[in-house]
Structures are given as structure tokens and as C-alpha cells.
Amino acid sequence: MSEKRLLASSDIYDVYERDGFAVREYNDASYKEKCLYAALTHARVETTLVNSFIKTPTLREVSVVDGRWSITMDFIKGKTMQQLMDENPGNMDKYLNQFIDIQTEIHAQYMPLLSKLKDKMTRQIKSLGQIDEIKKYELLTRLDSMPKHIKLCHGNFAPKNIIINDEGTYVINWGSARQGNASADVARTYLLLCLNNPEIAEPYLDKYCIKSGTSKQYVQAWLPIVAAAQLIKGKPEEKDLLMRWIDVVDYS
């Protein structure tokens, strides 16, 4: 077995490339449930996208190595859309259109077997310690009033999670995928862009709403909810922005 090369890290797992595979290794034995659920989610998405122009890495196995639960799937070579955007800023308009087309194709899939995005957000908001009970009630009431859909939502859709090569377009990192409302997923992407790619956040949202025929105000109605869900990650550098969004009642 060859040496492994670190690709990415998070609070709960590391991702390595080894022997032509991408291996997600969870940091603690207590993450068994997270590992198994992520594998099941990926497998269901993989099956659903079989007839789509979007590709996803093939899941190969779930195993335990040195006490660490891990998921092994094909390693996809190529450049991420984030790399392409960074290298070719003059083509940003083209990349944004492609980015939105990919997301729209994802939302065209129906996923009744996945757990519900609304249920996940409800749990996240209820567990928050940074906001008072009145604000929680307001957020949960807003969430409950939102239309219920069963569309495939990536949950972490960002340029870094798209890989493009000669074989096509691959979308990776499906562990947060759920069934739900596409506009909630768009609001989540807008939030991620505001935090990591602020220069393209507004152009993205404007383009998405025009291309999809979606009301911008409808997407913005999700922003306090997705901000509260993101707040649970406890990142100090994000707190000020997220708290401002949570305090917004309506957008014009």
C-alpha cells in the first residue's frame, strides 16, 4: 500500500488520496453513525444521478482501519471549478453560468429516500446556544411555513466541490445531501460564497434567480434559517455575519 496524501480536512474527518482512491477517515470511533449515514447518502445520490450529465465518484467500500471508520471511493483527477475561477477570472461569467446549470440539474432530481433538510435544520436551530428562545421560535416558525419539497439538495454546493476533467463534470462531497426545497440549497450556496468568495455571491444569486425564474425575495427568506444552521459550526470568524443575517426579518 502506497503512502496517503492529505487532500482536505474538517472537524470530524480527513480526506486522503491513496492508490487511486479517495479515502475519508473519521477522526474518532464515535463517528461510526456519521460515516455509515454519509456512505448511504452517497450511494443513493450515485444511483439517482446515473442518467444525469453530472457524475459522482463511485463508492467502493466502508471499512475500519486502525480504529477509524472510513469511506473509500474513486479519486477524481482534474481541476475544481474554484481552481478554474482563480486561474481564469476573465471567464467568471461562463463559470457562474456553468455552476448554476449544475446546481439546477441537481435540483431536478427527486430524492424521497433521503432524510429531510427541514428536519436537519430544525435540529440545528433547536440546539443553538448563541440565540435566545424567542429568536429560535421565530426561526422555527419561518422554517415550518416554507413549502415542502423533495428535491435533491447538495447541502454544501460550492465551486471547490465540482471537479472538471476530460470525462465530464463531477460533483463531490455529498455527505450533507438531503431532500428539500431548492431555494434553501441556493441560500446555503449564497451563504458559502459570502463567506469564501464574496466577490461572486451577488452575481451568483442574481443569475440563479433569472435563469431559474425564482423570486430573489423567496431565496432571501431562507437566509436567516441557513445562517442559524451554519452558526452551529461555531466558527468565530463567521459569527458577526451570521448573527446579522439571523436578525433580518424581511428582505426587500
C-alpha positions in Angstrom: 0.0 0.0 0.0 1.4 3.4 -1.0 1.6 6.4 1.2 -1.5 8.5 1.6 -1.7 12.2 0.5 -3.8 14.6 2.5 -6.4 16.3 0.3 -8.7 18.0 2.8 -9.6 18.2 6.5 -12.6 19.1 8.6 -13.5 18.9 12.3 -14.6 15.3 12.0 -12.7 13.7 9.2 -9.7 13.9 6.9 -9.6 13.0 3.2 -6.6 11.3 1.6 -5.6 10.1 -1.8 -4.1 6.6 -1.8 -3.7 4.0 -4.5 -6.0 5.9 -6.9 -8.8 6.2 -4.3 -10.1 9.0 -2.1 -10.4 7.8 1.5 -12.4 9.8 4.0 -11.2 8.8 7.5 -13.2 9.9 10.5 -11.3 11.2 13.5 -13.0 9.2 16.2 -14.6 5.8 16.7 -17.7 7.6 17.9 -18.4 8.9 14.4 -19.5 5.5 13.2 -23.0 6.6 12.6 -21.9 9.7 10.7 -19.7 7.5 8.5 -22.4 5.0 7.7 -25.0 7.7 7.1 -22.7 9.6 4.7 -22.0 6.4 2.8 -25.7 5.6 2.5 -26.4 9.1 1.3 -23.6 9.0 -1.3 -24.8 5.6 -2.6 -28.4 6.9 -3.0 -27.2 10.0 -4.8 -24.9 7.9 -7.0 -27.8 5.8 -8.1 -30.1 8.8 -8.7 -27.5 10.6 -10.9 -26.8 7.6 -13.1 -28.7 9.1 -16.1 -27.6 12.7 -15.4 -24.8 14.6 -17.1 -23.5 15.1 -13.6 -21.1 12.4 -12.4 -20.1 11.4 -8.9 -17.3 9.3 -7.6 -18.2 5.6 -7.3 -18.3 4.4 -3.7 -16.1 1.3 -3.2 -16.2 0.4 0.5 -16.8 1.3 4.1 -14.2 0.0 6.5 -12.4 0.4 9.8 -8.6 1.0 9.7 -6.6 1.5 12.9 -9.9 2.1 14.7 -11.0 4.9 12.3 -14.2 4.4 10.2 -13.6 5.3 6.6 -15.3 5.6 3.2 -13.4 4.7 0.1 -14.4 5.9 -3.4 -12.8 6.7 -6.7 -10.3 9.5 -6.7 -11.3 12.0 -9.4 -8.4 13.8 -11.2 -8.9 17.2 -12.6 -9.3 20.8 -11.6 -12.0 22.1 -9.3 -14.2 24.9 -10.5 -12.7 27.0 -7.7 -9.3 26.5 -9.3 -10.6 27.4 -12.7 -12.2 30.5 -11.4 -9.0 31.6 -9.7 -6.8 30.9 -12.7 -9.2 32.5 -15.3 -11.0 35.4 -13.7 -11.9 36.8 -17.1 -14.1 33.7 -17.7 -16.0 34.2 -14.4 -19.4 34.8 -16.2 -19.0 31.5 -18.1 -18.1 29.6 -14.9 -21.0 31.1 -13.0 -23.5 30.0 -15.7 -22.0 26.5 -15.7 -22.1 26.4 -11.9 -25.8 27.3 -11.8 -26.6 24.8 -14.6 -25.0 22.1 -12.5 -27.0 23.1 -9.4 -30.2 23.3 -11.4 -29.6 19.8 -12.7 -29.1 18.5 -9.1 -32.4 20.1 -8.0 -34.2 18.4 -10.9 -33.7 15.1 -9.1 -36.3 13.9 -6.6 -35.0 12.1 -3.5 -37.8 10.8 -1.3 -35.5 8.2 0.3 -33.1 10.9 1.7 -33.9 12.4 5.1 -35.4 15.8 5.1 -33.5 19.1 5.0 -36.1 20.7 7.2 -35.7 18.1 9.9 -31.9 18.7 9.9 -32.3 22.5 10.1 -34.9 22.1 12.9 -32.4 20.1 15.0 -29.6 22.5 14.3 -31.7 25.6 15.3 -33.0 23.9 18.5 -29.5 23.0 19.7 -28.1 26.6 19.3 -26.9 28.2 22.4 -25.9 31.5 20.9 -29.5 32.8 20.4 -32.4 33.1 22.8 -35.6 31.1 22.8 -37.7 33.8 21.2 -35.4 34.0 18.2 -35.4 30.3 17.9 -39.2 30.2 17.9 -39.2 32.9 15.1 -36.8 30.9 13.0 -38.6 27.6 13.6 -41.9 29.2 12.7 -40.4 30.6 9.5 -38.9 27.2 8.6 -42.2 25.4 9.2 -44.0 27.8 6.9 -41.7 27.2 4.0 -43.0 25.0 1.1 -42.1 21.3 1.5 -40.3 19.8 -1.5 -38.4 16.5 -2.1 -35.7 17.8 -4.5 -32.1 16.8 -4.2 -30.2 19.4 -2.2 -26.4 19.1 -2.1 -26.1 21.0 1.2 -22.6 22.1 0.6 -22.6 23.2 -3.1 -19.6 25.4 -3.8 -17.0 25.7 -6.6 -14.5 23.6 -4.6 -16.9 20.6 -4.7 -17.0 20.5 -8.5 -14.2 18.7 -10.5 -13.9 19.0 -14.2 -11.8 16.8 -16.4 -11.9 15.2 -19.9 -14.5 12.7 -18.8 -17.0 15.3 -17.7 -18.3 17.2 -14.6 -18.1 15.5 -11.2 -19.8 16.8 -8.0 -18.2 15.5 -4.8 -18.8 15.8 -1.0 -22.4 14.6 -0.8 -22.4 13.9 3.0 -24.8 16.8 3.7 -27.2 16.0 0.9 -30.9 15.9 1.8 -34.3 16.1 0.2 -35.8 19.6 0.4 -36.5 23.0 -1.1 -34.1 24.0 -3.8 -34.2 27.7 -2.7 -32.9 26.6 0.7 -30.0 25.0 -1.0 -29.4 28.1 -3.1 -29.5 30.2 0.0 -26.9 27.9 1.6 -24.7 28.3 -1.5 -25.1 32.1 -1.4 -24.0 32.0 2.3 -20.9 29.9 1.5 -20.0 32.3 -1.3 -20.4 35.3 1.0 -18.0 33.6 3.5 -15.5 32.4 1.0 -16.0 34.0 -2.4 -17.8 37.3 -1.6 -17.0 38.9 -5.0 -19.2 36.4 -6.8 -22.0 35.9 -4.2 -24.4 38.6 -5.5 -23.7 37.8 -9.2 -24.4 34.2 -8.4 -27.7 34.9 -6.7 -28.9 37.3 -9.4 -28.0 34.9 -12.2 -29.6 31.9 -10.5 -32.9 33.7 -9.9 -33.0 34.9 -13.6 -32.1 31.5 -15.1 -34.4 29.6 -12.9 -37.3 32.0 -12.8 -37.1 32.1 -9.0 -38.0 35.2 -6.9 -34.9 36.6 -5.3 -37.0 37.5 -2.2 -38.1 33.9 -1.9 -34.5 32.7 -1.7 -33.6 35.5 0.7 -36.4 34.4 3.0 -34.2 31.3 3.7 -31.2 33.4 4.7 -31.9 33.7 8.5 -32.6 30.0 8.6 -29.4 28.9 6.8 -27.4 31.4 8.8 -28.7 29.9 12.1 -27.9 26.3 10.8 -24.3 27.5 9.9 -23.9 29.1 13.3 -23.8 25.7 15.0 -20.4 25.1 13.5 -19.0 27.6 16.0 -16.5 29.4 13.7 -15.6 32.8 15.4 -14.7 34.4 12.0 -18.3 33.8 10.7 -20.3 34.8 13.8 -20.8 38.5 13.1 -22.1 37.9 9.5 -24.3 35.1 10.6 -25.8 37.0 13.5 -26.6 39.9 11.3 -28.5 37.6 8.9 -30.4 35.9 11.7 -31.7 39.3 12.9 -33.1 40.2 9.5 -36.9 39.6 9.3 -37.6 40.5 5.7 -35.7 41.4 2.6 -36.8 43.9 0.0 
